[in-house]
Amino acid sequence: MPAFDNPQKKRTGLARLWHATGYSLAGLRAGWEETAFRQEVVLALALTPLAFWLGQSWVETALLAGSLLIVLITELLNSGIEAAIDRFGPERHPLAKRAKDLGSAAVLLALLLAGGIWAAALYHRWIAL
């Protein structure tokens, strides 16, 4: 069986970087079409400035802001899984359900991680004086 000829793999240097950036921006635009991603972006935009105020060191600030970024990354990956599964059609299949459930669980864990980091920072800032 012949290998799939992917023109992206033949590009090098700045041409490859230019095209890869375009694909990434297309992915962000596709993610923006997802309601959950839009909500999480709005939340991240609102909380990121607060991370710089709440964080008492660069490590705390990085954890606070980074946890928000992890949620966005996980949501994009989950949307990618869902799109790939939906490509095959609307019929129900146990493996399709499993893949979608696992993606959803990953988003839940990312949200819990971010919530835990933010709760710990708030506790450390105002309660554990």
Secondary structure by P-SEA (a helix, b strand, c coil): cccccccccccccaaaaaaaaaaaaaaaaaaaacaaaaaaaaaaaacaaaaaaacccaaaaaaaaaaaaaaaaaaaaaaaaaaaaacccccccaaaaaaaaaaaaaaaaaaaaaaaaaaaaaaaacccc
